[in-house]
């Protein structure tokens, strides 16, 4: 078996994120997705994960993710990306600042049945905090 389907899945994940397409995004993750975001209580379910992405898309309407690295080994995928966008709309009950959010982050994922079943996000959230700070 080749890893082509995994590459197709992650290409779809990035495309759906950049198109801000929640329906296409949710289809990339299993119903029992196990998400984790380092350093903070992140979204505990697939639905909450998608809601968090939708909140990003609303607060940063031009946000995009650009993949800089991908490694596939069996059911394990490591992907590194740069996320960048401007806070031009309210975000998490804070008014827009117009500031840029530019961050590099890594995902460690387990895939099952053609979708992501486990997601570990490793990111320094200080860049997001600076983007939404009113100073």
C-alpha positions in Angstrom: 0.0 0.0 0.0 1.3 3.4 -0.9 1.0 6.7 1.1 -0.7 8.5 -1.8 -4.0 8.6 -0.1 -2.5 10.2 3.0 -0.9 12.9 0.8 -4.3 13.4 -0.9 -5.9 13.7 2.5 -3.5 16.4 3.8 -3.7 18.3 0.5 -7.4 18.4 1.1 -7.0 19.5 4.7 -4.8 22.5 3.6 -7.1 23.4 0.7 -10.3 23.3 2.9 -8.6 25.4 5.5 -7.4 28.0 3.0 -10.9 28.1 1.4 -12.5 28.4 4.9 -14.7 25.4 4.0 -16.0 23.8 7.2 -17.9 21.1 5.4 -14.8 19.9 3.5 -12.7 20.3 6.7 -15.0 18.2 8.9 -14.9 15.4 6.3 -11.1 15.1 6.8 -11.5 14.0 10.5 -13.1 11.0 12.1 -16.2 11.4 14.1 -14.3 10.4 17.3 -11.3 12.8 16.6 -9.0 13.1 19.5 -7.6 16.6 19.3 -5.0 18.2 21.6 -3.4 21.7 21.6 -0.3 22.1 23.7 -0.3 24.4 26.7 -4.0 25.1 26.9 -7.3 23.3 27.0 -8.0 22.9 23.3 -11.2 21.7 21.6 -12.1 18.3 23.0 -14.1 17.0 20.0 -14.2 17.2 16.3 -17.2 19.6 16.4 -15.3 21.9 18.8 -12.2 21.7 16.6 -14.2 22.8 13.5 -15.8 25.6 15.6 -12.4 26.9 16.6 -11.3 26.9 12.9 -14.4 28.8 12.0 -13.7 31.4 14.7 -10.2 31.8 13.2 -11.7 32.3 9.8 -14.1 34.9 11.1 -11.5 36.9 13.0 -8.8 36.6 10.4 -10.7 36.6 7.1 -7.5 36.4 5.0 -5.8 33.6 7.1 -4.0 30.9 5.2 -1.9 27.9 6.0 1.2 27.0 4.0 2.7 23.6 4.5 6.5 23.7 4.9 7.1 20.0 5.8 5.3 16.7 5.7 6.5 13.2 6.7 4.4 10.1 6.4 5.3 6.9 8.2 2.5 4.3 8.2 -0.5 5.8 10.0 1.6 8.7 11.5 1.8 12.1 9.7 3.9 15.0 10.8 3.2 18.3 9.1 4.6 21.7 9.7 2.9 24.9 8.5 2.9 28.6 8.6 -0.4 30.3 9.4 -0.7 34.0 8.5 -3.6 36.4 8.5 -4.8 39.8 9.7 -7.2 40.3 12.6 -9.7 42.5 10.8 -12.8 41.2 12.5 -13.8 40.5 16.1 -12.1 37.4 17.5 -12.9 35.6 20.8 -15.0 38.6 21.9 -12.2 41.0 21.2 -12.4 43.8 18.7 -10.3 43.6 15.5 -6.8 45.0 15.8 -5.7 44.9 12.2 -2.5 43.2 13.3 -0.9 40.2 11.6 -0.9 36.7 13.0 2.2 34.8 11.7 3.1 31.6 13.4 4.8 28.3 12.6 3.2 25.2 14.1 3.5 21.4 13.9 0.8 18.7 13.8 1.4 15.1 14.7 -1.5 13.0 13.4 -2.7 9.4 13.3 -4.8 8.5 10.4 -7.5 5.9 10.2 -9.9 4.9 7.5 -8.8 7.8 5.2 -9.2 10.5 7.9 -7.3 12.0 10.8 -8.3 10.2 14.0 -5.8 11.8 16.4 -4.4 15.3 16.2 -1.7 16.9 18.4 -1.0 20.6 17.7 2.3 22.1 18.9 2.3 25.9 18.7 3.5 29.0 20.5 0.3 30.9 21.1 2.1 34.2 21.9 1.9 35.2 18.3 -1.9 35.0 18.4 -2.0 36.9 21.7 0.1 39.7 20.1 -2.2 39.8 17.1 -5.3 40.3 19.2 -3.8 42.6 21.8 -5.1 46.2 21.8 -1.7 48.0 22.3 
